[in-house]
Each structure stands twice: as structure tokens, then as C-alpha cells.
Amino acid sequence: MPSSHASIDDLSSEISYDSEEEYHLAQREWEESLHQLQQILSAVLLPFVGKWLGRRWSYWAYARYLRHGHVVKWS
């Protein structure tokens, strides 16, 4: 009879060990996915946004130049 209790305890510890192992595996995969997403953002999205902002600024600067001309203010 005591051996049946020991086998049930062993089985429950194996189940909890498997669930912990699965949790750590899922956590590791989640962290890898976040790392890949961060790489995509830094390699694709940031240069695109920088290019877009640069063009907007240059259009604004050129339009201001056309309105005011080349004005140099000496203090």
C-alpha cells in the first residue's frame, strides 16, 4: 500500500516538472520572439521613419528658404 502512495507522489512530481519545463521553454521562446521583433524594428522601421522625417524636415526647410530667402542675422 505505501508503494502506491509513493508512485502517485512520483507521478505528480513528474507532471509538475514537465509543466515547469514547458513554462521555461515557452518563456524562452517568448523572449526570442521579442528579440526578433526588436531586430526587425531597428533594421526596417527605424530607417524608414528616419527617412520620412528627414524628407519632411527638408521640404519644410526648403519652403522656408523660398519664403524668406537666405537671411543671415548678425548679432
C-alpha positions in Angstrom: 0.0 0.0 0.0 2.7 2.6 0.8 4.3 1.9 -2.5 1.1 3.0 -4.3 1.3 6.4 -2.5 4.9 6.8 -3.5 4.1 6.1 -7.1 1.3 8.7 -7.0 3.7 11.3 -5.5 6.3 10.4 -8.1 3.8 10.9 -10.8 2.6 14.3 -9.5 6.2 15.5 -9.2 6.9 14.4 -12.8 3.8 16.2 -14.0 4.8 19.4 -12.2 8.4 19.1 -13.5 7.0 18.8 -17.0 4.8 21.8 -16.6 7.7 23.8 -15.2 9.9 22.7 -18.1 7.2 23.7 -20.6 6.8 27.1 -18.9 10.5 27.8 -19.1 10.5 26.7 -22.8 7.6 29.0 -23.5 9.2 31.8 -21.7 12.5 31.3 -23.7 10.5 31.3 -27.0 8.7 34.4 -26.0 11.9 36.2 -25.2 13.4 35.1 -28.6 10.3 36.4 -30.4 10.6 39.8 -28.7 14.3 39.9 -29.6 13.4 39.1 -33.3 10.7 41.8 -33.2 13.2 44.3 -31.8 15.7 43.5 -34.6 13.0 43.9 -37.3 12.1 47.3 -35.8 15.6 48.5 -35.7 16.5 47.2 -39.1 13.4 48.1 -41.1 11.1 50.5 -39.3 13.6 53.0 -37.8 15.4 53.7 -41.1 12.0 54.2 -42.8 10.8 56.6 -40.1 14.1 58.5 -40.2 14.0 58.8 -44.0 10.4 60.1 -43.8 11.2 62.6 -41.0 14.3 63.8 -42.9 12.3 64.4 -46.0 9.6 66.3 -44.1 12.2 68.5 -42.5 14.0 69.2 -45.8 10.7 70.1 -47.5 9.9 72.5 -44.6 13.4 74.0 -44.7 13.3 74.5 -48.5 9.9 76.1 -48.3 11.1 78.4 -45.6 14.2 79.3 -47.7 11.9 80.1 -50.6 9.7 82.4 -48.5 12.4 84.3 -46.6 15.5 83.9 -48.8 18.9 83.5 -47.4 18.8 85.7 -44.4 21.8 85.9 -42.2 21.3 87.8 -39.0 24.4 89.2 -37.4 24.2 89.9 -33.7 
